[in-house]
Amino acid sequence: MEWPPPTAARSSAPPPVPALLPSAGAVPPLSAQTCSPPGVVLSSYLLMAAALLLIMWRGLLPGLLCVCLGFLLTRWLAPRFAMLARPVPGHIGVPRWAQVVAATLVMLSPLALLGLGLSHSRGYLVEAPQQYRELLDYMARTVLELREKLPPDIAQQLPDGAQEIQRSIASYLGAKAGALALAGRVWLSGLLFAYVGILIGALAAVRHVGGVRGPLAQELVLRIALFGEAFRQIVAAQFWIAAFNTLLTALFLLIVLPLWDMALPYTPVLITITFVAGLVPIVGNLLCNAIITVVGLSVSPVAALACLGFLILIHKAEYVINAKVVGQRTHMGVWELLSVMFVAEAVFGPAGLVAAPLFYAYLKKELSVAGLV
């Protein structure tokens, strides 16, 4: 698995694909379009599409994302470790020892973080599904008690049909809470898939490439290169946006609200939801806003308004960052992103929301390289 920067092109080729990742070794350059027969090119497209569909069908998306993440981190760290040592005269590329050190660090870091988490927050990590179930039950009760939480003047303005809507929302949340009671095995298996994906990505980043590739192998490498570029542009950028959003939300929930005597319950769960939901553009922000605002309403209407105002403020700033970082690089409009996310969610469920921006960006890259868009 290599994501090399394509360089040359055949006679009718469109502009070359932009450089992807720093090279971790001697990797022969590929073209944006190779001289493979049309049947071989079509086979590579079919194999790539089948692999992505299989990943979605079997619920392996966390593993795929972590494979790409492990690959990116290893390729990013290796040259920086090499800079710490004295360069060897006549040597071109990243030394082998730097690649091995980078891969080892990437593979061992999750274990160190897990050990640290188990020593300080064992109950939260092990009982996370149970805590999310309790949060949904809490939100359901808050929705049912909406008239009691609001000031009397505002509560009287609610139409009579609002009670039926409240019961419907509460029933939906209760059903989701019941489903989460059985999610312990899924939670642990997802963590296992994620770690195995990091291992695969780190090992793939430092593997030795030798010999001459056949036509199909060259086309598959190009497919993976384009997918890796889409991942780097969308998921990596969204990861940092979600981390920034989570940091601000954590400061608000852990410091600002307690100073105003309006501390919210289930704060650790809300912070985790903020990060996970932040990985999903647009829809994730709306979901996070709704959850924190409902929990804030359980404390007081003032707390709910404070939460809503703060979240709108930071998410408006996040939209600007998102448009700059993601939109300009991928040339995707908001309507395009929303359309593919809704369709993917209808077909694949919540995993489709996460995969849709990445898969759609990859599709646009393939069409652009083929000169079709």
NORKAGI-V162982 format. One record per residue. N is the residue number from 0. RES is the residue in one small letter. SS is DSSP state (h for helix, s for strand, l for the rest). PHI is phi in whole degrees, 0 to 359 (none if undefined). OMEGA is omega in degrees with one decimal (NA if undefined). Layout:
n: (N | N)
res: (RES | RES)
ss: (SS | SS)
phi: (PHI | PHI)
omega: (OMEGA | OMEGA)
This chain:
n: (0 | 1 | 2 | 3 | 4 | 5 | 6 | 7 | 8 | 9 | 10 | 11 | 12 | 13 | 14 | 15 | 16 | 17 | 18 | 19 | 20 | 21 | 22 | 23 | 24 | 25 | 26 | 27 | 28 | 29 | 30 | 31 | 32 | 33 | 34 | 35 | 36 | 37 | 38 | 39 | 40 | 41 | 42 | 43 | 44 | 45 | 46 | 47 | 48 | 49 | 50 | 51 | 52 | 53 | 54 | 55 | 56 | 57 | 58 | 59 | 60 | 61 | 62 | 63 | 64 | 65 | 66 | 67 | 68 | 69 | 70 | 71 | 72 | 73 | 74 | 75 | 76 | 77 | 78 | 79 | 80 | 81 | 82 | 83 | 84 | 85 | 86 | 87 | 88 | 89 | 90 | 91 | 92 | 93 | 94 | 95 | 96 | 97 | 98 | 99 | 100 | 101 | 102 | 103 | 104 | 105 | 106 | 107 | 108 | 109 | 110 | 111 | 112 | 113 | 114 | 115 | 116 | 117 | 118 | 119 | 120 | 121 | 122 | 123 | 124 | 125 | 126 | 127 | 128 | 129 | 130 | 131 | 132 | 133 | 134 | 135 | 136 | 137 | 138 | 139 | 140 | 141 | 142 | 143 | 144 | 145 | 146 | 147 | 148 | 149 | 150 | 151 | 152 | 153 | 154 | 155 | 156 | 157 | 158 | 159 | 160 | 161 | 162 | 163 | 164 | 165 | 166 | 167 | 168 | 169 | 170 | 171 | 172 | 173 | 174 | 175 | 176 | 177 | 178 | 179 | 180 | 181 | 182 | 183 | 184 | 185 | 186 | 187 | 188 | 189 | 190 | 191 | 192 | 193 | 194 | 195 | 196 | 197 | 198 | 199 | 200 | 201 | 202 | 203 | 204 | 205 | 206 | 207 | 208 | 209 | 210 | 211 | 212 | 213 | 214 | 215 | 216 | 217 | 218 | 219 | 220 | 221 | 222 | 223 | 224 | 225 | 226 | 227 | 228 | 229 | 230 | 231 | 232 | 233 | 234 | 235 | 236 | 237 | 238 | 239 | 240 | 241 | 242 | 243 | 244 | 245 | 246 | 247 | 248 | 249 | 250 | 251 | 252 | 253 | 254 | 255 | 256 | 257 | 258 | 259 | 260 | 261 | 262 | 263 | 264 | 265 | 266 | 267 | 268 | 269 | 270 | 271 | 272 | 273 | 274 | 275 | 276 | 277 | 278 | 279 | 280 | 281 | 282 | 283 | 284 | 285 | 286 | 287 | 288 | 289 | 290 | 291 | 292 | 293 | 294 | 295 | 296 | 297 | 298 | 299 | 300 | 301 | 302 | 303 | 304 | 305 | 306 | 307 | 308 | 309 | 310 | 311 | 312 | 313 | 314 | 315 | 316 | 317 | 318 | 319 | 320 | 321 | 322 | 323 | 324 | 325 | 326 | 327 | 328 | 329 | 330 | 331 | 332 | 333 | 334 | 335 | 336 | 337 | 338 | 339 | 340 | 341 | 342 | 343 | 344 | 345 | 346 | 347 | 348 | 349 | 350 | 351 | 352 | 353 | 354 | 355 | 356 | 357 | 358 | 359 | 360 | 361 | 362 | 363 | 364 | 365 | 366 | 367 | 368 | 369 | 370 | 371 | 372)
res: (m | e | w | p | p | p | t | a | a | r | s | s | a | p | p | p | v | p | a | l | l | p | s | a | g | a | v | p | p | l | s | a | q | t | c | s | p | p | g | v | v | l | s | s | y | l | l | m | a | a | a | l | l | l | i | m | w | r | g | l | l | p | g | l | l | c | v | c | l | g | f | l | l | t | r | w | l | a | p | r | f | a | m | l | a | r | p | v | p | g | h | i | g | v | p | r | w | a | q | v | v | a | a | t | l | v | m | l | s | p | l | a | l | l | g | l | g | l | s | h | s | r | g | y | l | v | e | a | p | q | q | y | r | e | l | l | d | y | m | a | r | t | v | l | e | l | r | e | k | l | p | p | d | i | a | q | q | l | p | d | g | a | q | e | i | q | r | s | i | a | s | y | l | g | a | k | a | g | a | l | a | l | a | g | r | v | w | l | s | g | l | l | f | a | y | v | g | i | l | i | g | a | l | a | a | v | r | h | v | g | g | v | r | g | p | l | a | q | e | l | v | l | r | i | a | l | f | g | e | a | f | r | q | i | v | a | a | q | f | w | i | a | a | f | n | t | l | l | t | a | l | f | l | l | i | v | l | p | l | w | d | m | a | l | p | y | t | p | v | l | i | t | i | t | f | v | a | g | l | v | p | i | v | g | n | l | l | c | n | a | i | i | t | v | v | g | l | s | v | s | p | v | a | a | l | a | c | l | g | f | l | i | l | i | h | k | a | e | y | v | i | n | a | k | v | v | g | q | r | t | h | m | g | v | w | e | l | l | s | v | m | f | v | a | e | a | v | f | g | p | a | g | l | v | a | a | p | l | f | y | a | y | l | k | k | e | l | s | v | a | g | l | v)
ss: (l | l | l | l | l | l | l | l | s | l | l | l | l | l | l | l | l | l | l | l | l | l | l | l | l | l | l | l | l | l | l | l | s | l | l | l | l | h | h | h | h | h | h | h | h | h | h | h | h | h | h | h | h | h | h | h | h | l | l | l | h | h | h | h | h | h | h | h | h | h | h | h | h | h | h | h | h | h | h | h | h | h | h | l | l | l | l | l | l | l | l | l | l | l | l | h | h | h | h | h | h | h | h | h | h | h | h | h | h | h | h | h | h | h | h | h | h | h | h | h | h | h | h | h | h | h | l | h | h | h | h | h | h | h | h | h | h | h | h | h | h | h | h | h | l | h | h | h | h | l | l | h | h | h | h | h | h | l | l | l | l | h | h | h | h | h | h | h | h | h | h | h | h | h | h | h | h | h | h | h | l | l | l | h | h | h | h | h | h | h | h | h | h | h | h | h | h | h | h | h | h | h | h | h | h | h | l | l | l | l | l | l | l | l | h | h | h | h | h | h | h | h | h | h | h | h | h | h | h | h | h | h | h | h | h | h | h | h | h | h | h | h | h | h | h | h | h | h | h | h | h | h | h | h | h | h | h | h | h | l | l | l | l | l | l | l | h | h | h | h | h | h | h | h | h | h | h | h | l | l | l | l | h | h | h | h | h | h | h | h | h | h | h | h | h | h | h | h | h | l | h | h | h | h | h | h | h | h | h | h | h | h | h | h | h | h | h | h | h | h | h | h | h | h | h | h | h | h | h | h | l | l | l | h | h | h | h | h | h | h | h | h | h | h | h | h | h | h | l | h | h | h | h | h | h | h | h | h | h | h | h | h | h | h | h | h | h | h | h | l | l | l | l)
phi: (none | 227 | 242 | 280 | 281 | 298 | 234 | 268 | 216 | 281 | 302 | 258 | 280 | 284 | 304 | 293 | 288 | 295 | 301 | 259 | 225 | 293 | 289 | 257 | 177 | 282 | 240 | 296 | 291 | 244 | 263 | 296 | 226 | 272 | 266 | 287 | 298 | 304 | 296 | 292 | 298 | 298 | 298 | 294 | 297 | 295 | 295 | 294 | 297 | 295 | 296 | 293 | 294 | 296 | 298 | 290 | 293 | 266 | 69 | 260 | 300 | 303 | 295 | 297 | 298 | 285 | 300 | 296 | 294 | 298 | 296 | 298 | 297 | 296 | 293 | 283 | 281 | 303 | 297 | 285 | 292 | 296 | 291 | 284 | 258 | 287 | 295 | 271 | 301 | 82 | 269 | 246 | 99 | 277 | 300 | 297 | 296 | 292 | 296 | 294 | 297 | 297 | 296 | 297 | 297 | 295 | 285 | 270 | 301 | 300 | 294 | 295 | 295 | 295 | 298 | 295 | 293 | 293 | 284 | 250 | 223 | 299 | 298 | 291 | 292 | 283 | 256 | 302 | 302 | 296 | 291 | 294 | 297 | 296 | 297 | 294 | 299 | 297 | 294 | 298 | 294 | 296 | 296 | 294 | 263 | 300 | 297 | 284 | 283 | 280 | 301 | 304 | 298 | 284 | 298 | 292 | 281 | 290 | 292 | 297 | 292 | 296 | 296 | 293 | 296 | 300 | 295 | 295 | 296 | 296 | 296 | 296 | 296 | 296 | 294 | 295 | 295 | 295 | 294 | 291 | 298 | 257 | 265 | 300 | 294 | 298 | 298 | 291 | 294 | 297 | 297 | 295 | 300 | 297 | 291 | 298 | 298 | 297 | 300 | 297 | 297 | 294 | 292 | 294 | 289 | 246 | 291 | 278 | 255 | 222 | 81 | 255 | 280 | 282 | 301 | 294 | 297 | 297 | 293 | 294 | 297 | 295 | 301 | 292 | 298 | 293 | 295 | 296 | 293 | 297 | 297 | 298 | 284 | 264 | 290 | 298 | 296 | 294 | 298 | 291 | 296 | 295 | 295 | 296 | 298 | 294 | 298 | 295 | 295 | 297 | 298 | 293 | 284 | 268 | 241 | 292 | 297 | 300 | 296 | 266 | 57 | 228 | 298 | 267 | 286 | 57 | 300 | 301 | 293 | 295 | 293 | 295 | 298 | 300 | 291 | 296 | 293 | 293 | 287 | 259 | 299 | 67 | 297 | 298 | 295 | 297 | 297 | 298 | 302 | 296 | 295 | 293 | 293 | 296 | 295 | 297 | 296 | 293 | 275 | 187 | 300 | 295 | 296 | 296 | 294 | 296 | 297 | 297 | 298 | 296 | 294 | 298 | 297 | 287 | 283 | 295 | 296 | 294 | 299 | 296 | 297 | 299 | 296 | 289 | 281 | 264 | 299 | 291 | 283 | 258 | 58 | 252 | 277 | 298 | 295 | 296 | 298 | 297 | 298 | 291 | 292 | 293 | 295 | 295 | 294 | 293 | 272 | 248 | 83 | 303 | 298 | 295 | 297 | 286 | 281 | 303 | 299 | 293 | 294 | 290 | 297 | 295 | 299 | 296 | 293 | 297 | 293 | 291 | 296 | 283 | 76 | 263 | 228)
omega: (-178.5 | 175.6 | -176.9 | 177.5 | 177.6 | -175.8 | -175.0 | 179.5 | 177.4 | -166.7 | -176.2 | -172.9 | 173.0 | 179.4 | -176.1 | 177.9 | 178.9 | -179.8 | -171.6 | -173.2 | 175.3 | -177.1 | 177.5 | -179.7 | -179.3 | -179.1 | -179.3 | -178.0 | 176.4 | 178.2 | 174.8 | 173.0 | -179.3 | -178.8 | -178.7 | 176.1 | -179.5 | 179.5 | 178.4 | 178.7 | 178.3 | 178.3 | 179.7 | 176.6 | -179.1 | 179.0 | 179.1 | 178.5 | 179.2 | 179.4 | -179.8 | 177.6 | 178.3 | 178.5 | 178.7 | -177.4 | -176.8 | 177.1 | -177.8 | -177.9 | 176.8 | 178.1 | 179.4 | -180.0 | -179.8 | 172.4 | 179.0 | -179.3 | 178.1 | 178.1 | -178.9 | -178.2 | -179.7 | 179.4 | 179.1 | -176.3 | -173.2 | 179.2 | -179.5 | 172.1 | 179.8 | -179.7 | -179.1 | -177.8 | 178.3 | -177.4 | 178.8 | -179.4 | 177.3 | -178.9 | 178.9 | 178.9 | -178.1 | 178.8 | -178.1 | -177.6 | 179.0 | 176.7 | -178.8 | 178.8 | 179.5 | 179.7 | 179.0 | 179.1 | -180.0 | -177.5 | -177.1 | -177.9 | 177.9 | 178.6 | 178.2 | 178.4 | 178.5 | 177.2 | 177.5 | 179.4 | 179.8 | -178.5 | -177.3 | -175.7 | -176.1 | -178.1 | -178.6 | -177.8 | -176.1 | -174.3 | -178.1 | 178.5 | 179.5 | -179.9 | 176.0 | 177.5 | 178.6 | 178.4 | 179.2 | 175.5 | 179.4 | 177.9 | 178.7 | 178.7 | 179.1 | 179.3 | 179.8 | -178.2 | -174.1 | -177.6 | 179.7 | -178.7 | -176.6 | 173.3 | -175.9 | -178.4 | 180.0 | -178.9 | -180.0 | -178.9 | -179.4 | 178.3 | -179.9 | -179.7 | 179.4 | 179.3 | 178.8 | 176.8 | 177.9 | -179.3 | 179.0 | 179.0 | -179.3 | 178.4 | 178.3 | 179.2 | 178.0 | 178.3 | 177.6 | 178.5 | 176.8 | 178.5 | -179.2 | 178.6 | -179.5 | -172.7 | -178.1 | -179.5 | 178.8 | 179.8 | -178.1 | 178.9 | 176.4 | 176.2 | 179.2 | 178.0 | -179.3 | -179.0 | 176.8 | 177.0 | 177.4 | 177.5 | -178.5 | -179.5 | 180.0 | 179.8 | 178.7 | -177.8 | -175.8 | -178.3 | -179.5 | 179.3 | -179.8 | 178.3 | -178.7 | 179.4 | 173.4 | -177.8 | -178.5 | 178.9 | 178.2 | 179.7 | 179.0 | 176.8 | 177.2 | 177.5 | -178.6 | 177.8 | 179.2 | 177.6 | 178.3 | 177.0 | 176.8 | 178.4 | -177.9 | -176.9 | -171.8 | -171.1 | -179.8 | 178.3 | -179.7 | 178.1 | -179.5 | 176.0 | 178.7 | 178.8 | 178.2 | 178.6 | -178.9 | 179.0 | 179.6 | 179.4 | 178.4 | 177.1 | -179.9 | -176.2 | -174.1 | -174.9 | -172.4 | -177.8 | 176.1 | 176.8 | 177.8 | -178.2 | 178.5 | -178.7 | -178.9 | 173.1 | 177.1 | -178.4 | 178.7 | 179.3 | 179.7 | 178.4 | 178.7 | 178.4 | 179.5 | -180.0 | -177.8 | 179.6 | 179.6 | 177.1 | 178.7 | -177.2 | 171.6 | -175.6 | 179.6 | 178.2 | 178.7 | 179.3 | -179.8 | 178.0 | -177.2 | -176.8 | -176.9 | 179.0 | 178.0 | 177.5 | 176.1 | 177.6 | 178.5 | 177.5 | 177.8 | 175.4 | 178.7 | 177.9 | 178.9 | 178.6 | 178.7 | 178.2 | -178.2 | 179.2 | 179.6 | -177.7 | 177.2 | -178.6 | -175.7 | -179.4 | 172.4 | 175.0 | 179.4 | 178.1 | 178.6 | 178.9 | -179.2 | 180.0 | -180.0 | -171.5 | -173.2 | -173.7 | -177.9 | -178.1 | -174.0 | -179.6 | 178.0 | 175.3 | 179.8 | -178.6 | 176.7 | -177.1 | 179.4 | -178.3 | -177.7 | 178.6 | 179.5 | 178.4 | -179.2 | 178.0 | 178.6 | -177.2 | -172.0 | -179.0 | -177.8 | 178.6 | 178.6 | 177.6 | -178.9 | -174.1 | -172.2 | -179.8 | -179.1 | -177.3 | -179.4 | 176.5 | 177.6 | 179.2 | 179.7 | 178.1 | 178.4 | -179.9 | 179.2 | 179.2 | 178.8 | 179.1 | -176.9 | 178.6 | NA)
